[in-house]
Amino acid sequence: MIINAVIKGLEFEFETSDNVFSPRRVDAGTMAMLSCVDFPDGWKVLDLGCGYGVVGITAAKFTDPAKVYMVDIDSEAVSLSRANAARNHVEGVNILQSEDLDALDETRFDCILSNPPYHSDFSVAKRFIEKGFNRLKVGGRMYMVTKRKDWYKNKLISIFGGVRIHEIDGYYVFEADKRSTSYARKNKAR
């Protein structure tokens, strides 16, 4: 099926399937997250868990498509992302099938964006946050969107040392900056 969306003032068309997340419309959480992000020209961007490609393809419209990377574990999502990149005229985007970041060698991202599966346990989100931190350059930024607040807030603070939270339409958009090359350390009371 084909859906249309206006994102950041641009018109997009996406092919979807009932086998991928949010097949009937662009997810409201994704839209909330994208409303918080600007994509400066030249930014190196990672769409972590790209689904059918909304975030990465949007980023590629504002920055160099060759500097946009999209990964998903699902082969159908990767196939749809490739078709949607061509459909939306952003050839050159790097789209890979990968569990987490295992198949991706790239590092020093300016920005990593993710709408992780948050209705299950936190293991996927935990890996996304920890591995994402290691792939950002110092000064890089991670964005995540969920409907759950406390666990994500605490996890991002424990790794990044701080987090900004934007509440938009019932979603929490987390924005964390990488300030050093190592995880922040949480002081625990003894």
C-alpha positions in Angstrom: 0.0 0.0 0.0 1.1 3.6 -0.5 0.7 6.4 2.1 1.4 10.1 1.7 2.8 12.4 4.4 3.9 16.0 4.8 7.0 16.1 7.0 8.9 19.3 7.7 7.0 21.0 4.9 7.9 18.4 2.3 5.7 15.9 0.6 6.6 12.2 0.8 5.1 9.0 -0.6 5.9 5.7 1.2 5.2 2.1 0.2 4.3 0.1 3.3 3.1 -3.4 4.2 1.0 -4.9 7.0 4.2 -6.6 8.1 6.0 -3.4 9.2 5.4 -0.9 12.0 2.7 1.7 11.4 1.7 0.7 7.8 -1.4 2.9 7.4 0.2 6.3 8.3 3.4 7.8 9.5 3.6 7.1 13.3 2.7 10.1 15.5 5.7 9.4 17.6 8.0 9.6 14.6 6.4 12.8 13.6 6.9 14.2 17.1 10.6 13.2 17.0 11.1 14.7 13.6 9.5 18.0 14.8 12.4 18.3 17.3 15.3 17.8 14.8 16.9 20.0 12.3 19.3 18.4 9.8 22.1 20.8 9.0 23.7 20.3 5.6 26.6 17.9 5.9 25.4 16.0 9.0 26.1 12.3 9.2 22.8 10.7 10.3 21.8 7.2 11.4 18.2 6.0 11.4 18.4 3.1 13.9 15.5 0.7 13.3 14.4 2.4 10.1 11.2 0.5 9.3 10.1 1.6 5.8 12.4 4.6 5.9 10.5 7.7 7.1 13.3 9.2 9.3 16.3 8.5 7.1 14.6 9.6 3.9 13.5 12.8 5.6 17.0 13.4 6.8 18.4 12.8 3.3 16.2 15.6 2.0 18.1 18.1 4.2 21.6 16.7 4.2 23.8 14.7 1.9 22.1 11.4 1.2 25.5 9.7 1.1 25.9 10.6 4.7 22.6 9.0 5.8 22.6 5.5 7.1 19.5 3.4 7.8 19.5 0.0 9.5 16.8 -2.5 10.4 16.8 -6.1 11.4 13.8 -6.9 9.2 14.5 -7.7 5.5 11.1 -6.5 4.3 11.6 -3.1 6.1 15.0 -2.8 4.4 13.5 -3.6 1.0 10.8 -1.0 1.5 13.3 1.6 2.7 15.3 1.1 -0.5 12.2 1.4 -2.7 11.1 4.5 -0.7 14.5 6.2 -1.0 14.2 5.8 -4.8 10.5 6.8 -4.8 11.4 10.0 -2.9 14.5 10.8 -5.0 17.2 10.4 -2.3 19.5 8.0 -4.1 22.8 7.3 -2.4 21.3 6.6 1.1 23.1 3.7 2.8 20.5 1.1 3.8 21.6 -2.1 5.6 19.9 -5.1 7.2 21.5 -5.4 10.6 20.7 -6.5 14.2 21.4 -3.3 16.1 24.6 -1.9 14.5 26.4 -5.2 13.9 26.6 -4.9 10.1 27.5 -1.2 10.2 31.1 -0.1 10.3 30.5 3.6 10.3 31.1 5.8 13.4 31.3 9.5 14.2 27.6 10.2 13.6 26.3 13.8 14.2 22.9 12.4 14.9 21.2 9.1 15.7 17.4 8.8 15.7 15.3 5.9 16.8 11.7 5.0 17.5 12.5 1.7 19.4 10.0 -1.0 20.1 8.9 0.1 23.6 6.0 -2.1 24.2 8.2 -5.1 24.9 11.1 -5.4 27.3 13.8 -2.8 27.3 16.6 -5.0 25.9 16.4 -3.5 22.3 16.3 0.1 23.6 19.2 -0.6 26.0 21.4 -1.9 23.1 20.3 1.0 20.8 21.3 3.6 23.5 24.6 2.0 24.5 25.7 1.1 21.0 24.4 4.3 19.6 26.5 6.3 22.1 29.6 4.5 20.9 28.9 5.5 17.3 28.3 9.2 17.9 31.1 11.7 17.7 31.7 13.9 20.7 29.1 16.6 20.3 26.8 14.3 18.4 23.2 13.9 19.5 20.8 11.0 20.0 17.0 11.3 19.6 14.5 8.7 20.8 10.8 8.7 21.0 8.6 6.5 23.2 5.4 6.7 25.2 7.3 5.7 28.3 9.3 8.2 30.3 11.1 7.0 33.4 13.2 4.1 32.2 14.4 6.0 29.1 15.2 9.1 31.1 17.2 7.2 33.6 19.0 5.1 31.0 20.0 8.1 28.8 21.2 10.0 31.9 23.3 7.0 33.0 25.0 6.8 29.6 25.0 10.4 28.3 25.1 12.3 31.7 21.9 14.2 30.9 18.8 14.3 28.6 16.3 16.9 27.4 12.7 15.6 27.2 10.1 17.1 24.9 6.5 16.0 25.6 4.5 16.1 22.3 1.0 14.7 21.8 1.4 12.0 24.4 5.0 11.0 23.3 8.3 11.7 25.0 11.1 12.8 22.7 14.5 12.3 24.3 17.5 14.4 23.2 20.9 13.5 24.6 24.3 15.0 23.7 27.5 13.0 23.7 29.9 15.0 25.9 32.8 12.6 26.2 34.1 9.4 24.9 33.0 7.3 27.9 29.7 6.6 29.5 28.7 8.9 32.3 29.0 7.3 35.7 26.1 7.3 38.0 27.0 8.0 41.6 25.2 5.3 43.7 24.5 5.8 47.4 26.1 3.1 49.5 
